[in-house]
Amino acid sequence: MILEPPRRLLIRPRSPSRTWCGGGVRDCASMRQERERVMPGSKATEFDIRARCEFYAQKYQNKPERLEKGLAAYAVHLFAQEPGFDAVLDGETTSEADLAEHICQPNDLHVDAVLEDEVGQRLLLVQVAWRHKDLDTRRIAAFFDAPHRILSNACAVTGGDRIQDLLAGFARKIDDGYEVLLRFVTNLPVGRRAHLEAVTDAKNQEYEDTGRRITCEVYGIPELSKREEELRGAVGGGLVEPVTLNLQSGHFMAVDSPFRTLVGVIKANELVDLYKRAGVGNTLFNLNIRPLGSRKVNPKIVDTALSDDEAAHFFYYNNGVSAVCTEYSLSGNSVTAKRLQVVDGAQTISALVRALRRKPTVTVYVLFRLTATAESSGGPFTDNVIRYNNTQNSLKVSALFSNDPIQKWLRDNFELISGRGPIPTMYYLHKSGHSPEGAKGKGIKIEQLAGIRHAFLYGPVPSYREPAQFFDRELRYGEAFGIDGREVDVWPEEKLFETATAITINQRVQDISRQLKESAHTKDTDEGTYLYRLARYVTALVGVGLEAVRASTFSDYATLTASAATFDQHVNPVLGTARAVLRHEWTTRTSGPAGVQPEYELARDEPTWMRLRDTLREEVLADLVTPSP
């Protein structure tokens, strides 16, 4: 049943997203009620795609009947809630965030929106189509060909400034190991349209054959509704609808306590068919490990499954798949599970999907374990299952560290710095979906804290080039969250204030960047273009300058952050110098190859960083010298 669309919203905001109340004929309370009725993440249970599209069309100052515009905005706000892509929200709720910079202009290579996950090294390209009857599969196929057009440098010829900005460096990122997700979104149901599935499968096979990690997906109303409900759960989630899987008769056992568990043998096609079911795909995997589901698939797993000699040995070579659910029932050898989610084995399933796509008749068996945890949206036990099952996984994710003592200590002690002097009001998001009771202000994600703190202490290049290393104990986890490179359970108070300084500087640089972009005089300047992306870079430069003058000026970071006046007195001059050094560097750099994002190259260039670091240190020390009268 299609619900009636909501009443037309009369909104006159000062900007596309910052002001929702005032100036209109409706009061703030009624606006909030309307937003809760139609927005993802609200308490509403109905899914009215038209209402959502009308809402988002108006959010970006379009008429409500511009439904395709609204669908593009709705899609980018929906997908921006996914782990990794949610960094773009910058601590705001999805409905309040301004994502205008990620929504493309008309004729931008037929790409309507772009999101990037720097830590997970993923790019998401979205195209939408609002239709009343049927879809033109040629349009979908053309969108799935977008990477070819981008790699051929077509965006530099036919694309507008925004698409060139969002996709600059595309080829280099592909070479660096980025995964590309292509999502075609429509208001029509697509699950039973065989021709759409055929087009999607053919393009996925084509990219797989070329060795590029590019995945094509089509989202219709059921898929959008399910994704919205999953993301509303915030943590873990699990498949919305119950699923039934068939274990191999006589080859499974049950454990009743302390948690009901089934351990047995399952045919690979059971898991592959579930993955390929409309609206499932990577939603099968726990949100905390979902980025692993389709990237860096081990080719040896695929080769083993396809081998005439080795396929029968797959069961013995592979660690298998572990899943949790809220509850399950068993009838014969069929198990039906509610809110099932895979917590280990994402790579195995993704590899089997590829293998069976090439050879559908292959027979492969997998070790399968299912545990009923009674935790509907994650919880301590589920978190530990994820943590310990993935300990040996070469792909590190931040969620595996959320139970570390230092992460819990940071969660509990952020209130000591929140809102102090110049420090923004904030709280620490040590794991996906966590929000302390009574939390106010901006949420700082674990990945953000790692990048900002490491840049401030050690330089910015790793935070741009290898951010996943912050969540590898053998590499940089101790640097990002420890002291002198060693893991610790707590920090001295001074280290907390030092980190608060870095966060505040990074926030200030981002604020300056927004001001530059909003001003007609500076929005097209070089600094207006690069500053936001290089916020950590500038923060690192300021950190170098502050350390150079600390002994003779503010002494310690507790003193520096004690008041806004003290902070401004010592930080603003160094920040001005850092910006000047970077502006000068920008003017001396020749333009790179077509399609290469200059800031992407600069941020990953260690020799350039060392040179600018030394220049900054010399200049701030020189500024301390007062000429004799």
C-alpha positions, 0 to 999 in steps of 0.5 A, a space after each residue: 500500500 502506498 501511503 499518502 504523501 505528507 503535506 507540502 513543507 513550507 521552508 525558508 532556510 538561510 542555507 540548504 540544511 542549517 536552518 529548519 525553523 523560523 521564517 516559515 508558516 510552520 513552527 519548529 515542533 511541526 517541522 520536527 514531527 514531519 521530519 520524524 515521519 519521513 526521515 531515515 533514522 526516525 521512529 517511523 515504521 512506514 516507508 513512503 519514498 515520495 515523502 522522503 524525496 519531497 523532503 530532500 528536494 526541498 532541503 536542497 531548495 528544489 520544488 517538492 515535485 522535483 522527485 528525481 532531485 529528491 531521490 538523489 539527495 535521499 540516496 546520498 543521505 541514506 548511504 552516508 550513514 554506512 560505516 566509512 562513508 559516515 565520516 562525511 556527516 561530521 558528527 551530525 544526524 543524516 537529516 541535518 547534515 549538508 551533503 550538497 558538495 557530494 551531490 553532482 550537477 546535471 550532466 556530470 557523466 550521469 553520476 548523481 552523487 559521490 561518497 568516499 571512505 578514506 579508511 576503507 578505501 572505497 568510492 561510492 557512485 550513485 545514479 537515480 531514476 524516478 520512473 512511473 512505468 519501467 526502467 530503461 536497462 540501457 541507462 543502467 548499463 550506461 551508468 555501470 560503464 561510468 568507470 570507463 568514462 572516468 578513466 578515459 578522462 571524459 570528466 575533464 572534457 564533459 563533466 562540471 567542476 563538482 564531478 571533476 573535484 569529487 572524482 579527481 585522482 580516480 585512476 590513481 585511487 584505483 591503482 592504490 587499491 580502492 574499491 568502487 561501488 556503483 549503485 543505481 537507485 530507483 523508486 520502482 521495485 526491481 527484485 523480480 526484474 530478470 533483465 535488470 539482474 542480467 545486466 547487473 550480473 554481466 557488468 559485475 562479471 566484466 569487472 571481475 574478469 578485468 581484475 578491478 574491484 568494481 561492484 554494480 548494484 540496483 536498489 529499488 523500494 524494497 532494498 531502500 526500505 531494508 537498508 533504512 531499517 538496518 541503519 536505524 538499528 545503528 549497530 550490527 543490525 542483521 537481516 530484517 527478514 527471517 531467513 532459512 538455510 539448509 544444513 547437510 543432513 546428519 552433519 551438524 550438532 547443537 549446543 544448548 548453553 550458555 548460548 544456543 549454537 548450531 555447528 555443521 556443514 552447509 553447501 556453498 550455494 545456500 550462502 551464495 543464494 542468500 547473498 544474491 537475494 534481492 536487498 541482501 548482498 553486503 547487508 548480510 555482513 555485520 555493519 562493523 565488518 561490512 566493508 570487508 564483504 566485497 573488497 580484497 577477496 582472496 583469489 586463492 579461495 576462488 581458485 580452490 572452489 573452482 578447481 576440479 581437484 581441490 573443490 572437494 577439499 575446500 571444507 578442510 582448507 577454509 575456516 568457514 563462516 560464523 553468524 549470529 542471530 537473535 533466535 533460531 528454530 530448527 526443523 529437520 535440517 532446515 534452520 530459520 534465523 531472525 536478524 541473521 548477520 555474518 560476523 566472520 567469513 565475509 571474505 569467504 562468502 564474497 569469494 564463493 559468490 565470484 566462484 559460483 558466478 563463473 561455475 554455477 555447477 561447482 559443489 563446495 561445502 563450508 563449515 558453518 556456525 550459528 549462535 543465537 545471542 538474543 542481542 537484536 542490534 549488537 551487544 557485548 557478546 556479539 562485539 566479542 564474537 566479532 572481535 575474537 573471530 576476526 583476530 587473525 584476519 589480515 583485514 583490520 577494522 576499527 570495530 575490533 578495537 572498541 573494547 580495548 581499555 584505552 577506547 573505553 577510557 577515552 569514551 568515559 573521559 571525553 567529558 573532561 575536555 568537551 566544551 572547555 575553553 576553545 574546545 568544541 562540545 563533543 563526545 567519543 564514538 568508540 564504536 559504530 552506533 555508540 552515543 553516551 547518555 546525555 551526549 551533546 555536541 559533535 561525535 568524534 569517531 574512532 577513525 577520526 580521532 586516530 587520524 587527527 591525533 596521529 597527524 598531530 604527533 607524527 605527521 599527516 602522510 600515514 593518515 592519508 596514505 595508509 589509515 587502515 594501519 591505525 587499526 593494526 597492532 603490529 603497525 600504528 595502533 600504538 602510535 594512534 592511541 598510545 604513548 610514545 608508540 606503545 599501547 596503554 590503558 589510560 592517558 595522563 591528563 596532559 595527553 588528553 589536553 594535547 589531543 583536544 588541541 589537535 581536534 580543536 585545530 582540525 575543527 577550526 581549519 574545517 570551519 575556515 574552509 567552509 567560510 572560504 567556500 561560502 564567500 563569493 570572493 574566495 570560493 574559487 580560490 585554490 585554498 577554498 578548493 583544497 583546505 577542507 581535504 587537507 585539514 589534518 595536514 594543516 593541523 599537523 603543521 600547526 602541531 609542529 609549530 606549537 611544539 617548537 614554541 611551547 617551552 617559551 610560550 604556553 608551557 603545556 596543553 592544559 594551559 593552552 586550552 584553559 581559555 579561548 583567549 589563550 588558545 587564540 593568542 598562541 594558535 592563530 599566528 601559527 595557523 596563519 603561518 601554516 596556511 601561508 606555507 601551504 599556499 606558497 607550496 601550492 603555487 610552486 607545484 605544477 599541475 599534474 596529469 589530467 584527472 589527478 587530484 593535486 591534494 591527493 598527491 601532496 598529502 601522500 608525499 613524505 619528502 614534501 611533508 618533511 620540507 614543509 614541516 622544517 619550513 614551518 618550524 623555522 618561520 615560527 621560531 623566527 617570529 619569536 625573535 623580537 628586534 632590538 629597539 
